[in-house]
């Protein structure tokens, strides 16, 4: 049996006719940059996210950058975030001239540890960027309490968490804004790059809309220095089609994850703790495993895809060497980078495939 880490072709085949029709309508309109298809998507995704405003942008990375710009994070400012995340979380902070200040993560959830945040706050701190990693929300109540005490902005990196919730509140609604990615491999993936910013603050939404289009409003009259962060019309059309199926797809991911959990009970495979107040969308099924690299090789030999998210924490990446961090500064993040492995969890998997993956893992550990 062959089980890839992700099979985008299977998803496309199930909705191909709808996708082609939507793309053709954009082609007929010749409205490719923003336009009616993006406006329709923004309206529908705002309803889905229970947010007052949803602004389509060119990527998840640009969602972070334009949010930082809108909140006037500038050179000399410090922004607290996690070192166990995709590069864009911290890279975006540097792109606006600010300094990322890292905080270690919780071993059981992989998300930023709220109890470690306050000690990193200085007079230069302006914002916190928590990451809802692998589809599970960070503990936002504690984070928001800290932010309110210190008058800090909060930008949720929800790139992997479209549809995830905590205490009944969907990700993207806790802080000043939420940033989402529609990279093709995401739960809601486009046909190229795309992103979204959600916010419940009208003045912030207006500012982000202006900034995403070079800072002009009206056209050729520039209120501020912005960027080219527009979402393409074709992406808006594709995402509108896919949005109808997102809850169904996320539920299938949860079912696949539950099957893995039952298979790996009493085994060396330890998935992150799902906090009781969270509903995860399982962007990845990532677990800590002994002998990670040998296990991954064994899975490959048995035609099973897997991936390591992430093999090296951000504080030890060469591009952040000027920040002065060293090995041992964030031991939990460093440990996770040596132990985590992501297994196939995409919604088109059938139970037999999940069972094959699970039993192959158990076979590696001599349990069957």
N, C-alpha and C positions, 0 to 999 in steps of 0.2 A: 504493500500500500504506500502511496505517496501523499504526503501532507505538507504543502508549502506553508511558510509562515503567514502569507497573505495571498489571496487569490482575487484580484480586482476584476479579472475577466468574468468570473462567476457572477459577481454582483451586476456587472454591466449587462450581461446576457439577459438577466431577469427584467431589466427595465429599458432595454435598448431602444425600442420603438418610441417610448416617451422622451428619451434623451435626444434622439435624432430629431424628433418633431420640435422640441424646444430650441435646439441649436439652429434648425432651419428658420425658425421664426426670427431669431436674432439676426441671422444672415440676411433675411429678407428686409429687415428693418434697417440694416447697416448701422445700428447703434451699438458700438462695441465697447466704448469707455463709459462706465456708469450707464445711464439710460434707463428705459422702462423695465427691463429685465432685472436690473439690480434693485431698482426701487421696489418692485414686487417682492423680491427676495427679502429685502430689509424689513418690509412690513410684516411678512409672514414669520421671519426668524425672531423678530421682536416679540410677537405673540407667543411663539414657542418658548422663548427664554423668560417670559414674564417680565421683560424689561421695557421701560418707557421708550428707549431709543436703541436702534441697532444700525451701525454705520459700516458698510462693506468697505474693505480695504484690500490692498494687493497681496498681503500675506500675513501670517501670524506674527512674524518678526516685525513687519511694519505696523501691525496693530499695537505692539508694545512701544515702538518708537514714537508713533503719533500720540499715544496716550501720555507718555513721558513729556513730550513737547507741549501738549495741551495743559498739563499740570505744571508746566514751567520748571521742570527739573533741568538744571543747568550745570555748567562746569563749576567744580568746587563742592557740589552737593554729594551726599552719600545716600545710597539706596540699599536696603537690607534685603537679601534673598538667599536662596539655597544653592550649594555647590553641586547637588545631585539632581541635575536637570539638563535639558537640551541647551546647547550653546547660546541660542538666541535670548534666553532669559537675562543673562548677564551681558551678552554682547550688545544688546539694545541700550542698556544703561551706559556703557562706554561710548556708544555711538552719539549720545547727546552730551557727552563730556563729563558725565558724573562718574562716581566711583562705586562699584559694587562692593558691598560688605557682606561677607558670607556668614551664615549661621548653620550649624549642623542639623541633621535630620533625625527624626524619630525612627528607631530601629524597627519598630513593629508596623509602622504605616508607610515609611519611606518619605513622608512629607516633612516640611520644615517644622522644627521643634519650637512651639511658641514660647516655652519656658526659657529658651536661650536667646530670644530676640532682644529683650529689654536691656540686657547688659551691653549690647553692641550699639545702642543709641547714643549719639553725641550731638553737639550743637549743630553739626553739619547734616544730620540725618533729615531727609525730607520725605521719604516714602518707604513702603514695604511692598515687595513683590512676592507674595506666596504663590507656589505652583501647585495645582491640583494634579499631581503626578499619576500617570497611568489610568486616569479616569476616576480617581477618588479625591474628594475635596479635602483640602487642608482644614485644620480646626479653626474656622473663621471667627467664631465667637471670641475666643481668646485673643486672636490676632487683632480683631477690630477694637477690642477693649484697650489693647496696648496703643494702637494707632490714635484712638480718641484721647487717651491720656496725654500723649505727646504731640498732638496736632499734626499727625503724619497722613499723607495720602496713601491709599492702598490701591494697587493695580493687580488684579487677579490674572495670573497666567493660566488661563483655562484652555490652552491650545489642545489639550488631550481630554477635555471634560465637557464637551457639548452634550447637554442633557443630564449631566450628573447633578445631584442635589445634596443638601445638608439641612436637616431640620425642616424639610419641605420647601426650602428656598433653592432655586436653581443657581448653579455657579454663574458668576458674572453679575450678581446682584448684591453682593456683600460690600464690596469696596466702591471707590469712586468710579471705576470702570473694570470691565472684564475683557480679556483679549483671547480670541479664538483663532484657530488655524483650520483651513480647509485643504491642506496638502493632501494629495490623492490617497495616502495611506491612512488618513484620519477616519474616525467613525462616520463623519459627514465629510466626504472628500470630493473635491472638484476635479476638473480635467486640466489641472495645472495648479499654480499657486493661487491662494486667496485667503482672506482673513476677515475678521469682524471685531468691532469694538461695541460693547454694550455699556450703557450708562442710564441712570435714572435722573441725571442732572441735565436739565435742558440747556443751560448755558455751556456746559462742557460738550454736549453733543453738537451744538452749533459750531463750537470752536474746532472740534475734530473734523467736521464736514468741510470746514474752510481749509484746515491744514492739509487734508488729504489731496486737495486740488491746488497745490502750489501756494495756498494762502489767499486765493482770489475770491472776492465776493462783493459785487458781481464780477462777471468775467472781465479780465484784464485790469481790474482794480484790486490791488493787493493790500490786504489788511495786516498781513504778517508774513514771515518767511515760512512757507510750508514745504511740501514735497509732493512727488508723484506717487501717491498711495491709493490710486483709484482701483476699484474692483472692475474687472472686465464684464461686459454684458453676457458673454457666453458662460462665464463662471456663474453668474447670477442665475441664468436659466437652468443650468445643470443642477445647481444646488437647490433650487426651488422644487425640481422633480424629486430629488433624493430626500428632501426634508420630510416628505409624506411618509417615508418608510423608516425614518431614523429611530423612532421608539421601538418599532418591531425589531430592527437590527440590534439595538442595544439590549433588548430583552433576550435575544438569542445569544448574545455574548455572555450575559449573566447566566444563562442556562449552561453554556459550555464551561464557564468558570466553576459553577456549582458541581458539575460532573468531575472536573479536575480535582476540586476540593475533596470530594468523596473518595476518589481514587488514591489521592496522596495522604489521606488521613493515616496517622501513625507511620509516616515515612519520613526520610530526611528532607523532603521538599517542603519548604515553608513559604507559602504565599504571604503577602502583607495582611495584617489585621484589617478587616473591614469594620470601621467604627460604626457603632449601632445607629448613629444619627445620620449616616451617609447612605446614599444610593449611588453605587459606582456604575460606570458605563464600560468598564474593562476595556479601555483602549488597548491595553496590553495585559496579558496574564503573565505577570513577572513574579518570580519566586527566588528565594535564596536556595542554593543547592551546593552540596559538597562536591569537590572535584569538578567544578563547573566546566573547565575547558575540555576535560576528557569526556564529560557527558555530552557536550555539544558535538564533539567529534563522533561519538557513538550515534547520536541522533542523525547526523548527516549521513552516516553509513547506512542508516535504516530509512533513508529518504524522507526525513522529517526536518522541516525548516525551523530555525530558532534564531534568536538574535540577543546581543548584549546591549542593553540600555541602562547604564552607560559604562564603558570600560575605564574611563578616567575622569575623576571629579574636576569640576571647573577650576577650583583653586590651585590645581597642579598642572593646568594646561599652560603651554609655553606662552600663549598670548596674554596671560594674566600674571606672568612672572613678576611684573613691576609692582604688583600689589603686596609682595613680600611674604606670601604664605609658603608653608613648608609641609612635607609629609608629617602626619600626626596631628595637624591642627584641627581636622574634622574627622575623627576616627570612624564614626559610623558611616559617613558618606564613602570614605575610602574602603571600608569593609564591604559595603554593598557593591561597589564597583568591581570587587574581586569575586563576588558570590552570586550576583543576579543573573538570571537567564529568563528570556521571554519565550513562551510557547504559543503555537497557533491558537487563536481564540475567535477568529472572524466569524460572522454570523452564518456564512454559507457552509460551514463545517457540519457534517452529520455526526451523530453520536458515535458511530463506529470509528470514525477518524479520531475523535477525542479519546476514545478508549484505547485505540492503537498507540497514540502518543503517550498516554499515561502509563500503559503497561510496558512500553518500551523503556520509559524512564525507570520504572520499578525493576525491570530486568537488568538494567545497568547496575543497580544497587544490590542485585542478587536476592530480591524479595519475591520473585516468581520464577 
